[in-house]
Amino acid sequence: MERRLEILAFALLTVWSSAHADDGLGLARGGNPNDVTISGVSSGAAMAIQYAVAHSGSVQGVGSIAGPGWGCADGRISVAINNCMCGRQSPVPNVAAARTLAGRGEIDRLASGRPQALKRSYVFQSGADHTVVKQSGQASIDFLTAFIGQTPAVDRGNAVDGSDRAGHGIVSPDGIDSCQFDGSEKSYVRRCRAEDNAGKLFLALYAPDSAYDANKRVKHIPETEVWKFGQQPIIDKIGKSDAKVAGDAIWGLPYSTERRKNFDMADTGYLYVPSSCRSSGSRCRIHIALHGCKQNAKEFANTAGYNNWADYYHVIVIYPALEPVALPSEEVCAMPPAFSIADSSWVKPNLNGCWDWWGYLDDERPQAKRYLTKKAPQIRVIESIIDEVTR
């Protein structure tokens, strides 16, 4: 009887897994581990650069859309807001600090001061962004130029479609929000007519010597083609190791909420596998796309525009996800400066659902800067996701 039950259970599991195989139950997609790129928006842009710098021996390219420069925050939220985002003091590209971390083995080693794999980069920065101002975008350009040894492809939008005056966020033909800031933002995926950040990003990372051709873009990708995958097992595996984190509220140490215990990450992420990458042995490229603060990862995956270019460039797009928040829109740099009391080392909230680009997960002194290294919890989750999708 027990044997029959085992056989029945196995058969049911096999049928269920087969029926749901395209719903992200398996991250293993046979992607090419030697062709991995990463990009992000806002805090996702900061995290994308942090990951690319930490893993510069394996990541081929990085894109920053409306994001601040690497290492600017110095482990302090007040500095992150006042200087890195709002430019109240000019952010200084700290390439020497990156090289020091590389020399200590806390990030990938450099060859003659340069990354061994990381060669291409892209930066979009609108002059009308009042959450991450143009000085911050320039800090990213200056850092990547010095660190990689090549100037990024720089996109400041254009006057024809108004993208040079776009508000904070990513610009996509499928955008939900208006091009310019109007206070009603929900998605931070903006529509400025035909402007397409993802298309120009992929061009810069995969075919920099080619001309941009909007006709290569697939106009419609059904939402059902964006599959979910479980992040929780990866988070749990890392959480059971030495990944201690700071509390996010006064009454709970070391964890205040389940959200913080999960490194502020959601239990589900998303991926898009284009038809050209679904056959065995396709060995497609891998691109990690990181949403920004206040953005819903599923909505971002469906509207940001990456999927529309995935078939043309033969790339599997992965969307790791933070736990979403729903707060009113605002132009951060129109608000009063942040006070240094916010830099407390014993409680580090993340109210806007941002990636950890200033060290809110670190329960150590700010000088430790774990958040910039390969030991950072969210960086470890992304690394594990890449390991899975390249199997």
N, C-alpha and C positions, 0 to 999 in steps of 0.2 A: 504493500500500500504506500509506504513512504517513497519507494522508488518511483511509483506512478505519479505521485504528487510532485517529485523533483522534476520528472520529465515534463509534466504539464506546466509547471512554473517556468522552466527553461524555454518551452515553446512559446508561452505567452510573452515572456520577456523579449524573445527574438522577434516576434511579430510586432510588438510595441516599438522596439528599437528601430526596426526597418521602416515602420510607418512614420516615425518621427525623426528619421536620420537627417532630414534637411531642416530640422528645427533647432539645430545647434547643439544636440546632445553630445556630439563629438567635435572637439576643436581640431583634431588631427586632420589636416587637409593637404599634407605633402608639399607645403610651401617651400620655397627656396631659402634656406638659412643664410645664403650669401648675397641675398638681395632684399634687405630689410630697410625700410624707411619709416619715418615718424613725423607727425605734425600735430598741431593743436591750435586752439583758439583761446586767447586771453590766458587764464591760468593753465589751460591745456597747452598753450604755446610755450609757456615757461617750463612746464614739465617735459614737453617734447625735447627742448634744448637740453634740459638736465639729463634726460635719458640718453640722448645722443652723445653728450659729452662723457657721461659715465661709461657708455658702451661704444666708444668711438672706434674700437677695433673691429666691430661687427655691423654697425649701422652705416649705411651708405649715404643717406641724405636726411635732412631735417627741414621742416617748415614752421615758421612762426607767423601767425595771423593775429594781429592786435595784441601782441604779448610783450612783456618786459624782458630785460636782458638777464643773462645768466649770473647767478651769485650776487645780485644787487642787494637783496634784502638783508644779508648778513645775519640771518636767523631771527629777525625782529619784524613784527607786523607793522609797527609804526614806520619803519624805514621802507618796508614794502609798499605801503600806501603813499607816504609823503614823497619819497624820492623815486622809487622804481616805477610807480604808476603815474604819479602826478608831476614829476619833474621839479619839485620844489627846491631840490638841490640836484644838480646834474648827475645822473647815474654814470659811474665810471666803469667801463668794461674791464673786469678783473681777470685777465688772461693768466697772469702770474699765479693766482690762486688755483686755477684749474691745473696748471702744470705742476704745482706743488702737490696737489691731490694725486696726480698721475705718478709722480715720483715716489709717493708713499704707497702706491698700489691700491688706493681707495677708489680710483676709477681706472679705466684701461690705460695701459702704458702708451706713451707717445714715442714716435720715431723721429729723432732730431727735432723735438718740440712740436711735431705735427701728428694728427690722428692717422692711423694706418688704413682705415676704411672710409671714414667720413670725408667726403669730397664736395658734396653739393648742398646748397641751402637756398631757401626762399624766405623773404620777409614781406608781408603786407602790412602797411600802416596808413590809415586815413588821417589826414590833417585835422579832421573835425572830431576825432575820437577824444572825448573828455573823461574817459575812464582809464585808458592807457594812452598817454599823450605822445606826440610825435618824437619828443626827446627819448622816450623809452624805446620806441621802435628803432631809433638811430643807435641806441646802446646795443640792441641785438645785432644790428648790421655791423657795428664796429667790433663787437666781440667775435662774431662768426668769421669776419674777415681776418682777424688776427689769429684766431685759434685754428681755423682750417687752412688759412693761407690763400684763400680765394674769396673774392667779394660775392655775397649772395645775389641771386636774382631779386631785385628790389621792385616792389609794386606799390605805388602810392595811389592807385586808382586813376580815374581820368574824369575830365570835366564833361565829356559827351554824355555819359550816363549818370553823372553825379557821384560816382563811387569815391572820388577824391574828397567828398564831404560826408561820407558814410559815418553813421554812428558806430558805437562799439559792437563788435561781433564779426561774423564771417558773412561774406557776400556771395549769394547764390541765385541763379535764375529761378529756383524754386523757393526762394526766401518767403517767410511769413510776415516779418516785420517790415516797416517802411525803411527806405534807404537811410534817411536822416533820423536822428534821435527825436522822438516826440512824446516820451514819457509813458507810452502804452506798450513798451516792449515785453514780449512774452518768451520768444524763442532765441533772440539774438542771432537769428539767421535772417539776413536782410536782403531785400530785392532792390537792386539798382539796375533795372532793365537787364541787359545781357551780361553784365560783369560777373565773372565766375572765378572766385579765388581758387577753388579746388582744381579747375582745369589748368590754370596758370602755374599752380603749385606742382602738379604732376609733370607738366612740360619742363619745368626747371629741374626737377629731380630725375626724370627719366629720359628726356630728349632735348637738352638745353640748346642744341645746335639747330633745332627744327623751328619752323614758324608755327605760331599758334593758329589752330584751325578749329573754330567752334563747331563745324559740321561733324567732327569726330565724336561729339558728345551725344550719348543716347538720351533722348528727350524725356522718356518716362520709365522709371523702374518701379514696379508694383511694391507696395509696402510688405506684401507677403514674401517677397524675395529677400528681405532682411531678416536673418534668423537670430535667435537668441542662443546664448551659451551660459553655462553656470560658472560664475566667478567664485562662488562661495567655497567650493573645495580647494581652490588655489589659495584663497585668503586664509582658510582654516589651517592649511599646511604651513604657511609662513607664520601665522599667528602663534602656532605651537612651538615655534623655534625661539629665537632670542629677540623677536621684534617687539620690544616694549614701546609703549606709546604714552604720551602725555594725556591727562584728562581733559575733557572739553567742558566741564562744569565744576563748580566749587565743591559740590557734595559727593563726588565720586573719584576715587583714585585707586589704581592707575587708570581704570576705565570709568567713564561717567555714563555712557550710553552704549547700546549695541552698535550704533553707527560708528563710534570711535573704536570699539573693539575690532571692527571690520576695516580699520584704517579709513573710515568715512566713505568706503566703497559700497556699491550696491551688490546684491547677490547675483545679478544677471547682467551680462554684457551682450553685445550684438556684433554680427559680422555679415558681410556681403561677399558671396562667392560667385563671380561672374560665370556665365556658361562656359567660357573658354578655360576655366580653371576647375571644372567639376570632374574631368576625366582622370583616371589613374595615371600618375606620372607626368602631370601637367607642369609641376614645379614652378608655379606662378610666384611672382613677387609678393611680398608682404608689406602692407602699409598699416601702421597704427595711427588712428585718428582720435584725438583727445578733445572732447567737448570742453566748454568753458564754465565759469561760475554761473550758477542759476539755470544752466541749460539741462534739459531732459535728454538723456543719452539716446533713447529710442527715436525721439523727434529729430534730434541732431543727425542720427544715422540715416533717416529718411529724407532729409531736406538739405543737408549741407553741400551736396553736390559731388562728393567723392565717388559714389556708386555709378554715376552717369559716365564716368571716364574709366571705370575699372576694366571693362571688356577691352577697350582700345589698348590699354597699357598692360593687360594681363596681370592684374594685381588683385589679391584678396585683401579686403579692407576690414580691419578689426576695430571695434569701438568699445574699449574698456569703459566702465561706467562708475561714476560716483553716485552716492545716494542723493536723489534730487531734492531740492528745496524750492519753495515758491514764495519769493519775496518781491516787493514792488521794484520796478526799474528805477535807476538813478544814474546820474553822472557823478561818479565818485569824486572827481577832482573839483567839482563845484561845491563840495561840502567842506567844512572846517578841517584843518589838519588833525591827524590822529595823535593822541598823547602817548608818551613812552610807557605809561603805566600799563598799556595794552600788551607790553612785551613780557609780562609775568611768565616765569618758567614753570609754574605749578598749575596753570590752567590755560589751555590754548584752544579756544573755540574756533570753529570754521563755519560761520553763520551763513555764508553764501554758497556753500557747496563747491568750494574751489579745490583744485589739486594742490598738493603740499609743496609750494614753491618758496615758502618762507620758514618752514621748519615747525609747523604746528603739531606734527606727530612726535617731535623729539622731546623726550623728557630729560634731556641733558642740557648742560649750559649751551648758550647760543654758539659759542666758539667751536663746538664740536662739529657742527654742520653735517650731520649724518644725511640730511635731506638731499644733499648734493652728490652723495656717493652711491655705490652699488649696493650698500646695505640698507638704503632707504626703503621702508616697507612697500610703498606704492611702486617704486622702481622694480622691486623684486617681483611684485605681482605681474607687472607688464612683461618682465623678462620671462616669467613662467608661461604666460600666455603665448609669447613668441615661440618658446620651446615646444609647446603643444601643437601650435598650428603648422609648424615645420616638420612634424612627424609624418 
